[in-house]
Amino acid sequence: MLPRNRLVAAATGVLFVLAVGGVTPGLTALAADAATTTNPADSTTTWSLGPACAPATAAPSTPGETVAPVDPSVSSAPAAVADTPPPAPSSPTDTPASEPDTETGNAYGDVPDNAVFLTYADATHGFSIQYVEGWQVTPGSDGVVIRDKDSSETIQIVPLPADISACVTESELPALQALMDFALIGMDSVDVNGQALRHLSYHLPSPPDPVTDKRVPSTVDRFYVPGPTEMAIVSLSTPDGVDNVDAFRQMIESLSWT
């Protein structure tokens, strides 16, 4: 089971990634102006992978040149970039964080304990994942965005990088850090069903509401799940202060490749 302290109550935000800093369905180039970039918490149209996320079988750069396969298990991430686990729960003497104003409807997305989960299956990319019944499902050519009003579950499918750790530290994280109002909480590896997955947690406001244009302060958990030939970037986003730890744990643990 994924330790509770590893999951921060969650943009797609991350697109399934939420889609920040380097990968989102559509894989078009990341805009130079971060303020105009589609929010990575629940976008599948503007996130793109950087050079550090190149697959092991990348095409030769010049005619006749041979590129040797790279072992995905060997990380080339710079030693200077260290894991930063999410902070431990606050002690009773700490000042409590502000809660979302759910009573007045300013933030929604709390998944009830008795929520019913359904399974979304993508035959094209060969993966399946659970989601909460009633959430809106929007399939895309390279994944799916599943969302409630202020919470979201985004899965973006990209080519499997030769080095996932380097992809995260050299491409994904810098791209996310360029986004307006992005604040890193932690970067680490977490155990999910016996597999160590690279994981980012961060704060990032939700995309603007189409009616009010307001953005909800949100927390995103972003996971990088390798498959046989592709990788799923799973971004789970929820308003700050809303505890969806158990629901998000069930979602990430349910992802499987077929």
N, C-alpha and C positions, 0 to 999 in steps of 0.2 A: 504493500500500500504506500501511496505517496504521503510522506510526513506532512502533517497539517502546517507546520511552520515553514514548509517549502512552498506552499501555495499562498500567495498573498491575495486576499479577497479581491477578485478582479472586478483593447481598445481596442470593434475592430476598429479601435485602436488599432494594436497590432492587428489585422487582417489576420485572420488566421494569420494570421497574422495579422491579426491585425494587421500587417502590412506596413511596417515601418522600417526604414533603414535598409532596405535592400531587397525585399521580396514581397510581391503581392500579385494576385492573379492578374494576368494581362502582361506582366513583365515589361512594361514600357519604361523608358529611362526616368530616373528620379529627377524631379524638377530642381533646378538650381536654387530657387527660392522656396525654402521649406514651408513657408506660410501658405503657398499655393498647392502644396502637395496633398493628394488625397490622404485623409487620416488613416494611418496603419492599423487602427483598431478594428475597422470593419470595412476595409476597401479591398477590392480585388481588381483594380484597374490601373494603378500607377506605380506600384512598387516594383523595383527591379533589383536583381542580384548583382553585386559588384564582382570584380575580377577574382577576389579571394574565394568566391563561391563556385569557381569553374569546376565542372565535372572532371573526373579522372581521365575520361576519354576525349578531352577537348581536341578539336581539329588542329593540325599543325599550323603555325603562324606563317610559314613560308613554304612554297612548293618543295616537296621532297623531304621536308623535315619530319622527323619522327619524334613523337612525344611519348615518353615512357609512362606507363600507368603509375598512379600514385596510390599508396596504401591508405584508405580512408581512416584506418585506426591510428595512423601516425599524425600527430598534430604539429603544425608549423606555426602555431600562434605565438606571437612575441611574448617572451618571458615577463616583460614589463606589465602585461595585462593580467592582473590576478583576479581570481574569482572573488566576488563580494557577496556572501550569503545575505539574504534578507535579514533585517534586524529582528532581534528576539522580541516577544510580546512585551508591552510596557508593564512596568511594575506598578503596584497600587499607588505609589507616590508620584508617578508621572502624570503630566497633564493629558487628559483624554483627548483623542482626536475628535474633531467636529463630525457629527453625524449628518447624513443627507436628510433634507426635509421631506421625508416621504409622506408626512401627514398632509402637507399642502400640495403634494404632487410634483415637487421639484426634482425628485429622483425616484426611479422605479427600478425593477430588475431583481428584487430579492426572490430567489427560487424557494418555494415552500418545501418543507420536509417531505410532504406527501405528493410531490410533483411526479407526473408520469413521464417516462422517457421513451422516445421513439428512436428508431435507427435510420440514419441517412446512409445510403449506399451509392457509391460512384463507380459504375461499371467501366468507365473509360480509363480511370487511373487506378482502379482496383483497391479502393479503401472504403471503410465504413466507420461511422462514429455516431454516438448517441447524442440526442438533443432533447430539450424540454418540449413537451407537447404544447402546441399553441404558439411557439415562436415561428416567425416568418422565415421560410427557406428560400434563398435566392441562389440557384446553381450558376456556375460560370464555367468557362472553358478550362480553367486551371484550378478549380476548387469550388468552394461554396461559402456563402455568408449566411449565418443563421442568427437572427436577432429578436430581442424583445424591444421594448421602448428604449431602455438605457443600458441594457446588457447585450453582449454579442459573443458569438462563437464563430471564428473565421478559420477556414482551412485553405491554405494555398499550396498547390502542388508544383514543385520545381525539380529540375534535374538534380540528382544526388551529387553533392559537392565531393571533391576528392578529399577534402579536409573540413569537416563540419565545424570544429573548434575555430579554425582560422576564418571560416566564413562568418561565424558569429562575431568574433572579436575584431576582425579587420574590415568587415563590410557592413554587417547588420547593425552592430552597436554604433559605429560612427554615423551611419545614416539616420538612425533613430535620434541620436544626440543632436542632430542638425534641425530636428523638428521643433517648432515653437512650443514652449511650455512642457517639453519632455523633461522628466526627472527620473533618473535611474534609482531603483530600490536595491537591486542585487542581481548578480550574474553567477550562476553555479551549475552544477550537474545534479539532477535528481533521479532517483530510482523509480521507474514506472514499469510495473510488471517484470521486474528483474533486469530491466535495460536502463543504462545510464543515458539520460537525455540532457542535452544542453538547454538551459532555461534562463530567460531574462524576465525580470519583473520590474515594472516602472509605472509612473504616473503619466497620464496623457489625457487631456480633455477629449470628450466625445466629439464626433462631427457636429456641426451646427444643426439645430432643430430646423426642419424645413419651414415651420410656421413661425416660431418665435426667434429663430436664429441664435438661441442660447446654446452654450456648450456645457455639458455636465462633467465636473472633475471626476476622472475615472482611474482605476487601477487595472493594469493588464498583465497577464501571465502569458508568456510566449515560449512555446516549446518547439524543438527541432527534432522531428521523428523520421529517422531513415527507413526507407523501404528497399525492396530489391534493386530498383533502378532509379527511384525518385525519392524526394524528401517532402514530408508534409510540415508546413509551418503552421502551427496551431496557436491562435491568439484568442485568449479568453478575457473579456473585458467586463467590468462591472463598476457602478458608481462607487466613489470613495466612501468607506464606512458601511457598505452593504456586504454582509458575510455570505458569499456563495462558495466557500471553500469546498464543502462536501459535494455540491453539484458539479463544480469544475473538476474535482478529482475524478468523479465518475465519468465525465466526458473524456478527459485525457486518457484514462485507463481503458476506455472502451474502444479507442481507435485501433483498428487492425487492418492489415494488408491482406488482400486475397490473391 
